[in-house]
Amino acid sequence: MKNKLMLSVTFVVLILSFNVLYLKGQALLDLETGAVGTGYNDVRIPGNQGTLFSLKDDLISKTEFFYRIRASYTIKSRHTLSLLYAPLTTVSTGNVSNDIIFEGVTFPANTDLTGTYKFNSYRLTYRYEIVLKPRFEFGLGFTAKIRDAKIALASAGLESEKTNVGFVPIINFKMLWKPYEKFGILLEGDALAAPQGRAEDVLVAATYRVSDRLGLKAGYRILEGGADNDEVYSFALFNYASIGLFIYL
């Protein structure tokens, strides 16, 4: 928790520093929270020898609290740089009627198990606003994403885990339609598919501008993706009920 707090503070300090250097720009702090539930979470590790099982159906996952922090800085209305911290951890419990081979360890049938799925995301994004009108905005960009992932399985006497830290390039997009001056419909996210796997993180939300300094949002976010290779087979989908604040600095 201390490290997470320090990272959040660092984001804010960076944006405030940008605001000093570029007086014509606009800094934004985007805070998001709510509940996240598992749609599916299928795992086989190693990908070519392990046992396929579900952290959603074979083991039962809980609905979790989540939060995300994004700090952005827009220069001359069209060029936006942002930093995102998006942690995610879910826990599943239960037992299955067959043995599970997971990352070199065999968990016997009918054993009480605890599965942990972690997928923390750190992203640096640049986006250019292609269309910038009073009622409609559309932008495209690029996200450099660092994933800090872990899948772990444990019982009373056994435990094993698979960790991975890696870089993923993703396409970023944002579309905002404002039928009224203060009210808008927002679609934004990061997404990319390749032979090695896929990743999508997309939000659709209603927005409301309370004042020059404050905005609100509420909507639905989907996080989905995974990889299939000899080392790991893992595909998961998460559904977010999201609310948030825009703080204009």
C-alpha positions as MATLAB code, in Angstrom:
seq = 'MKNKLMLSVTFVVLILSFNVLYLKGQALLDLETGAVGTGYNDVRIPGNQGTLFSLKDDLISKTEFFYRIRASYTIKSRHTLSLLYAPLTTVSTGNVSNDIIFEGVTFPANTDLTGTYKFNSYRLTYRYEIVLKPRFEFGLGFTAKIRDAKIALASAGLESEKTNVGFVPIINFKMLWKPYEKFGILLEGDALAAPQGRAEDVLVAATYRVSDRLGLKAGYRILEGGADNDEVYSFALFNYASIGLFIYL';
ca = [
       0.000    0.000    0.000;
       2.888    2.373    0.782;
       4.408    1.809   -2.671;
       1.053    2.407   -4.348;
       0.602    5.674   -2.452;
       4.105    6.829   -3.387;
       3.441    6.026   -7.047;
       0.182    7.994   -6.990;
       1.881   11.003   -5.425;
       4.648   10.788   -8.039;
       2.055   10.970  -10.822;
       0.529   14.118   -9.361;
       3.941   15.761   -8.863;
       4.885   15.031  -12.478;
       1.721   16.622  -13.806;
       2.085   19.686  -11.617;
       5.660   20.016  -12.855;
       4.413   19.873  -16.463;
       1.922   22.599  -15.616;
       4.736   24.876  -14.487;
       6.830   24.196  -17.596;
       3.990   24.564  -20.112;
       1.715   27.348  -18.945;
      -0.535   27.055  -22.010;
      -1.384   23.426  -21.286;
      -4.081   21.699  -19.269;
      -3.348   19.167  -16.530;
      -5.925   16.551  -15.555;
      -6.165   14.003  -12.763;
      -8.554   11.116  -13.551;
      -9.580    9.018  -10.526;
     -11.660    5.881  -11.067;
     -13.072    3.299   -8.660;
     -15.887    0.783   -8.262;
     -16.396   -2.982   -8.403;
     -14.811   -5.544  -10.726;
     -16.032   -9.087  -11.370;
     -14.614  -11.955  -13.400;
     -16.322  -12.868  -16.685;
     -13.951  -15.760  -17.381;
     -10.403  -16.662  -16.389;
      -8.981  -19.794  -18.014;
      -5.456  -20.926  -17.153;
      -3.032  -23.665  -18.205;
       0.602  -23.360  -17.045;
       2.816  -24.502  -18.677;
       0.829  -23.847  -21.821;
       1.746  -27.180  -23.393;
       1.734  -29.489  -20.349;
      -0.341  -28.054  -17.516;
      -3.970  -28.707  -16.608;
      -6.579  -26.354  -18.016;
      -8.826  -24.949  -15.276;
     -10.919  -21.883  -14.580;
     -10.389  -19.323  -11.833;
     -14.015  -18.322  -12.418;
     -15.917  -21.629  -12.733;
     -13.764  -24.404  -11.204;
     -12.732  -22.066   -8.416;
     -15.142  -19.298   -7.435;
     -13.917  -15.723   -7.778;
     -15.083  -12.815   -5.657;
     -16.164   -9.373   -6.770;
     -13.351   -7.004   -5.867;
     -12.915   -3.289   -5.211;
     -10.657   -1.510   -7.701;
      -9.103    1.864   -8.333;
      -7.161    3.460  -11.169;
      -5.228    6.743  -11.350;
      -4.395    8.602  -14.553;
      -2.502   11.886  -14.743;
      -2.646   13.698  -18.094;
      -1.250   16.821  -19.649;
      -2.589   18.331  -22.880;
      -0.481   20.754  -24.900;
      -2.117   23.159  -27.348;
      -5.443   21.302  -27.072;
      -4.410   18.374  -29.306;
      -1.330   16.660  -27.853;
      -1.964   14.621  -24.705;
       0.568   12.765  -22.580;
      -0.668   10.592  -19.741;
       0.515    8.172  -17.082;
      -1.783    5.414  -15.793;
      -1.538    3.173  -12.767;
      -4.148    0.380  -12.882;
      -3.729   -2.406  -10.308;
      -5.911   -5.526  -10.353;
      -5.917   -8.554   -8.053;
      -8.643  -11.184   -7.751;
      -8.850  -14.216   -5.465;
     -10.659  -17.496   -6.199;
     -11.343  -20.397   -3.842;
     -12.780  -23.922   -4.050;
     -11.774  -27.446   -5.088;
     -12.002  -29.623   -8.191;
     -12.547  -33.347   -8.722;
      -9.323  -33.913  -10.672;
      -5.613  -33.316  -10.153;
      -4.275  -29.969  -11.371;
      -0.739  -29.713  -12.734;
       0.259  -26.066  -12.380;
       3.781  -24.698  -12.963;
       5.507  -27.967  -12.027;
       3.363  -28.776   -8.992;
       0.537  -31.344   -8.874;
      -2.405  -30.357   -6.682;
      -4.446  -33.469   -5.736;
      -8.148  -33.750   -6.512;
     -10.680  -32.546   -3.922;
      -8.134  -30.299   -2.223;
      -9.164  -26.852   -1.022;
      -7.394  -24.379   -3.293;
      -6.815  -20.628   -3.409;
      -6.039  -19.017   -6.742;
      -4.635  -15.499   -7.069;
      -4.644  -13.531  -10.310;
      -2.705  -10.258  -10.429;
      -2.478   -7.989  -13.442;
      -1.065   -4.584  -12.558;
      -0.642   -2.168  -15.444;
       1.606    0.880  -15.840;
       1.085    2.884  -19.029;
       2.582    5.895  -20.762;
       0.318    7.230  -23.532;
       0.594    9.829  -26.267;
      -2.601   10.750  -28.149;
      -3.326   13.285  -30.886;
      -6.823   14.774  -31.129;
      -7.704   14.388  -34.825;
     -11.159   15.945  -34.457;
     -11.660   18.723  -31.939;
     -15.086   20.353  -32.098;
     -17.368   21.757  -29.377;
     -19.696   18.739  -29.579;
     -17.368   15.990  -30.757;
     -13.766   14.934  -30.111;
     -11.800   12.007  -31.518;
      -8.171   11.076  -30.976;
      -5.738    8.254  -31.683;
      -2.409    7.453  -30.105;
       0.054    4.934  -28.773;
       0.420    3.375  -25.339;
       3.592    1.830  -23.933;
       2.347   -0.622  -21.324;
       4.286   -2.459  -18.636;
       2.406   -5.427  -17.190;
       3.229   -6.883  -13.787;
       1.369  -10.205  -13.774;
       1.120  -13.198  -11.473;
      -1.024  -16.327  -11.364;
      -0.649  -18.386   -8.191;
      -2.247  -21.547   -6.822;
      -1.997  -22.726   -3.214;
      -3.371  -25.413   -0.917;
      -2.647  -26.308    2.703;
       0.698  -27.908    1.850;
       1.519  -26.827   -1.707;
       1.955  -23.616   -3.621;
       3.202  -22.504   -7.026;
       3.115  -19.324   -9.064;
       3.908  -17.939  -12.484;
       5.064  -14.332  -12.712;
       5.702  -12.131  -15.697;
       6.812   -8.540  -16.192;
       6.822   -7.366  -19.780;
       6.302   -4.569  -22.279;
       3.260   -4.390  -24.570;
       2.653   -1.728  -27.272;
      -1.050   -0.863  -27.680;
      -3.196    1.490  -29.749;
      -4.955    4.194  -27.731;
      -8.213    5.890  -28.729;
     -10.735    8.358  -27.339;
     -14.101    9.562  -28.582;
     -16.264   12.088  -26.734;
     -19.716   13.151  -27.918;
     -21.366   16.056  -26.087;
     -25.058   16.372  -26.997;
     -25.292   19.051  -24.315;
     -22.695   21.494  -23.046;
     -22.058   19.738  -19.727;
     -23.145   16.173  -20.550;
     -21.182   13.733  -22.706;
     -20.772   10.128  -23.795;
     -17.184    8.894  -23.568;
     -15.609    5.904  -25.305;
     -11.905    5.429  -24.651;
      -9.367    2.692  -24.219;
      -6.325    0.738  -25.286;
      -6.550   -2.306  -27.579;
      -4.407   -4.496  -29.809;
      -4.483   -8.055  -31.162;
      -1.517  -10.065  -32.468;
      -0.606  -13.736  -33.059;
       1.050  -13.796  -29.615;
      -2.127  -12.672  -27.840;
      -4.491   -9.765  -27.387;
      -5.368   -7.001  -24.930;
      -8.382   -4.706  -24.637;
      -9.164   -2.175  -21.927;
     -12.189   -0.090  -22.927;
     -14.508    2.254  -21.029;
     -17.910    3.560  -22.087;
     -19.253    6.162  -19.689;
     -21.513    9.134  -19.218;
     -19.695   12.325  -18.215;
     -20.890   15.521  -16.534;
     -18.887   18.727  -16.168;
     -19.723   20.115  -12.737;
     -17.446   23.157  -12.954;
     -14.260   24.404  -14.585;
     -12.301   22.311  -12.094;
     -14.428   19.182  -11.641;
     -16.098   16.533  -13.795;
     -17.877   13.242  -13.066;
     -18.148    9.957  -14.942;
     -19.997    6.669  -14.520;
     -20.045    3.662  -16.803;
     -18.834    0.201  -17.734;
     -15.278   -0.949  -18.386;
     -14.151   -4.212  -19.950;
     -10.658   -5.637  -19.553;
      -9.914   -8.704  -21.680;
      -6.968  -10.511  -23.174;
      -4.316  -13.139  -22.781;
      -1.679  -15.266  -24.463;
      -1.324  -18.806  -25.794;
       2.164  -20.304  -26.049;
       4.281  -23.159  -24.673;
       5.008  -21.189  -21.511;
       1.508  -20.058  -20.609;
      -2.112  -20.278  -21.689;
      -4.151  -17.581  -19.987;
      -7.233  -15.705  -21.175;
      -9.361  -13.584  -18.871;
     -12.216  -11.091  -19.000;
     -13.189   -8.657  -16.260;
     -16.298   -6.474  -15.983;
     -16.034   -3.145  -14.160;
     -18.830   -1.014  -12.720;
     -17.022    2.313  -12.683;
     -17.449    5.776  -11.227;
     -14.877    8.537  -11.257;
     -13.740   12.129  -10.961;
     -11.976   14.449  -13.399;
      -9.951   17.088  -11.567;
      -8.681   19.868  -13.840;
      -5.493   21.387  -12.410;
];
